[in-house]
């Protein structure tokens, strides 16, 4: 079996919406979250994958490891040793 080394790097983003004191709760239907889902999340995913693919010595793979795919982007970045 070939020698394998592993490390991890994590980016966690906590999504928070703050409302004024008059807010009654759930009145907005989580539109702030939908704005993230439809606009920011796809651009964030594209930027991360583009950056990770920029070095030809690395190969980027989807690596689902049991987290909810709607709430986590799980990737594996493999270094191509010579």
C-alpha positions as CSV (number, residue, x, y, z in Angstrom):
1,X,0.0,0.0,0.0
2,X,1.4,3.4,-0.9
3,X,2.3,5.9,1.8
4,X,-0.5,8.5,2.4
5,X,-0.4,11.7,4.5
6,X,-3.4,13.8,5.4
7,X,-4.2,17.2,6.9
8,X,-7.4,19.2,7.0
9,X,-8.4,22.8,6.6
10,X,-11.8,24.0,7.6
11,X,-13.8,27.1,6.7
12,X,-16.9,27.4,8.8
13,X,-19.4,30.2,8.0
14,X,-22.2,31.0,10.5
15,X,-25.1,32.7,8.9
16,X,-26.8,35.2,11.2
17,X,-29.7,37.6,10.7
18,X,-30.4,40.4,13.2
19,X,-33.7,42.2,13.3
20,X,-34.9,45.2,15.3
21,X,-36.9,44.9,18.5
22,X,-40.3,45.2,16.8
23,X,-39.7,42.0,14.8
24,X,-42.3,39.3,15.6
25,X,-40.3,36.3,14.4
26,X,-40.3,34.4,11.1
27,X,-42.2,37.2,9.4
28,X,-39.7,37.5,6.6
29,X,-39.9,33.8,5.7
30,X,-36.1,33.5,5.9
31,X,-35.7,35.6,2.8
32,X,-32.2,36.6,4.1
33,X,-31.2,32.9,4.0
34,X,-32.7,32.4,0.5
35,X,-30.6,35.4,-0.6
36,X,-27.5,33.5,0.7
37,X,-28.6,30.2,-0.9
38,X,-29.4,31.6,-4.4
39,X,-26.7,34.3,-4.7
40,X,-23.8,34.0,-2.3
41,X,-23.5,30.2,-1.9
42,X,-23.1,29.4,-5.6
43,X,-20.5,32.2,-6.0
44,X,-18.7,31.1,-2.8
45,X,-18.6,27.5,-4.0
46,X,-17.3,28.6,-7.5
47,X,-14.6,30.8,-6.0
48,X,-13.4,28.0,-3.6
49,X,-13.3,25.4,-6.3
50,X,-11.6,27.7,-8.8
51,X,-8.9,28.6,-6.2
52,X,-8.3,24.9,-5.4
53,X,-8.1,24.0,-9.1
54,X,-5.5,26.7,-9.8
55,X,-2.5,24.6,-9.0
56,X,-2.1,21.7,-11.5
57,X,-0.3,19.6,-8.9
58,X,-3.6,19.2,-7.1
59,X,-6.7,17.4,-8.1
60,X,-10.1,18.4,-6.6
61,X,-12.7,15.8,-5.8
62,X,-16.1,15.9,-4.2
63,X,-15.7,14.0,-0.9
64,X,-19.0,13.6,0.9
65,X,-18.4,12.2,4.3
66,X,-21.8,12.2,5.8
67,X,-22.7,15.8,6.3
68,X,-25.8,17.3,4.9
69,X,-24.9,18.3,1.3
70,X,-27.3,21.3,1.6
71,X,-25.3,22.6,4.6
72,X,-21.7,21.5,3.8
73,X,-19.3,21.5,0.9
74,X,-17.0,18.6,1.4
75,X,-14.0,18.4,-0.9
76,X,-10.8,16.4,-1.1
77,X,-7.7,18.0,-2.6
78,X,-5.1,15.5,-3.7
79,X,-1.5,16.4,-4.3
80,X,0.1,14.6,-7.3
81,X,3.5,13.5,-6.1
82,X,6.0,13.0,-8.8
